[in-house]
Amino acid sequence: MIKTQQQIINDGYQALLSSLGPVETIRFLQHFNLGAGDYTQERRAHPAPSLDTIAEEMEILPAPNLDQYEEII
């Protein structure tokens, strides 16, 4: 019996999962994913902030509350 394309794809996924496990299967499949969109165009539309801007935004952040943790002895 000849398998359909979908059956072959499903068998391939199952073989990968059995051999590599779920995490490594995803990593393997991501290697072949070219992604979508135009990185260069998106980068130009949203230029990186200057270091001065980053420093100013960091100063706005609230200081961490270090008293929130109790020492356990």
One Martini backbone bead per residue (centre of mass of N, CA, C, O) as a GRO file, in nm:
protein
   73
    1MET     BB    1   0.095   0.037   0.024
    2ILE     BB    2   0.053   0.366  -0.037
    3LYS     BB    3   0.156   0.654   0.091
    4THR     BB    4   0.092   0.943   0.200
    5GLN     BB    5   0.228   1.240   0.261
    6GLN     BB    6   0.115   1.263   0.553
    7GLN     BB    7   0.216   0.986   0.651
    8ILE     BB    8   0.516   1.044   0.610
    9ILE     BB    9   0.533   1.285   0.796
   10ASN     BB   10   0.434   1.142   1.052
   11ASP     BB   11   0.657   0.927   1.054
   12GLY     BB   12   0.891   1.127   1.073
   13TYR     BB   13   0.814   1.254   1.342
   14GLN     BB   14   0.818   0.989   1.504
   15ALA     BB   15   1.115   0.924   1.451
   16LEU     BB   16   1.230   1.174   1.581
   17LEU     BB   17   1.104   1.142   1.861
   18SER     BB   18   1.228   0.861   1.920
   19SER     BB   19   1.532   0.951   1.876
   20LEU     BB   20   1.543   1.264   2.012
   21GLY     BB   21   1.304   1.396   2.106
   22PRO     BB   22   1.139   1.691   2.154
   23VAL     BB   23   1.369   1.903   2.169
   24GLU     BB   24   1.552   1.801   1.932
   25THR     BB   25   1.333   1.809   1.719
   26ILE     BB   26   1.290   2.111   1.721
   27ARG     BB   27   1.580   2.191   1.657
   28PHE     BB   28   1.589   2.046   1.386
   29LEU     BB   29   1.345   2.195   1.249
   30GLN     BB   30   1.462   2.487   1.280
   31HIS     BB   31   1.695   2.453   1.073
   32PHE     BB   32   1.467   2.459   0.819
   33ASN     BB   33   1.364   2.737   0.907
   34LEU     BB   34   1.345   3.054   0.745
   35GLY     BB   35   1.105   3.206   0.795
   36ALA     BB   36   0.980   3.549   0.809
   37GLY     BB   37   1.025   3.811   0.628
   38ASP     BB   38   1.211   4.135   0.654
   39TYR     BB   39   1.472   4.215   0.834
   40THR     BB   40   1.583   4.474   0.707
   41GLN     BB   41   1.319   4.634   0.705
   42GLU     BB   42   1.258   4.609   1.009
   43ARG     BB   43   1.519   4.739   1.112
   44ARG     BB   44   1.472   5.018   0.975
   45ALA     BB   45   1.191   5.072   1.123
   46HIS     BB   46   1.367   4.974   1.404
   47PRO     BB   47   1.586   5.125   1.548
   48ALA     BB   48   1.827   5.139   1.757
   49PRO     BB   49   1.895   5.252   2.045
   50SER     BB   50   2.064   5.446   2.225
   51LEU     BB   51   2.263   5.450   2.498
   52ASP     BB   52   2.121   5.688   2.632
   53THR     BB   53   1.835   5.571   2.623
   54ILE     BB   54   1.894   5.318   2.787
   55ALA     BB   55   1.995   5.463   3.042
   56GLU     BB   56   1.734   5.622   3.098
   57GLU     BB   57   1.549   5.368   3.126
   58MET     BB   58   1.704   5.244   3.366
   59GLU     BB   59   1.646   5.482   3.570
   60ILE     BB   60   1.329   5.431   3.578
   61LEU     BB   61   1.359   5.188   3.716
   62PRO     BB   62   1.297   5.012   3.977
   63ALA     BB   63   1.405   4.915   4.259
   64PRO     BB   64   1.481   4.651   4.419
   65ASN     BB   65   1.332   4.432   4.660
   66LEU     BB   66   1.537   4.295   4.910
   67ASP     BB   67   1.310   4.249   5.152
   68GLN     BB   68   1.135   3.996   5.035
   69TYR     BB   69   1.352   3.816   5.167
   70GLU     BB   70   1.399   3.549   5.375
   71GLU     BB   71   1.596   3.412   5.597
   72ILE     BB   72   1.706   3.076   5.614
   73ILE     BB   73   1.803   2.867   5.909
   0.00000   0.00000   0.00000
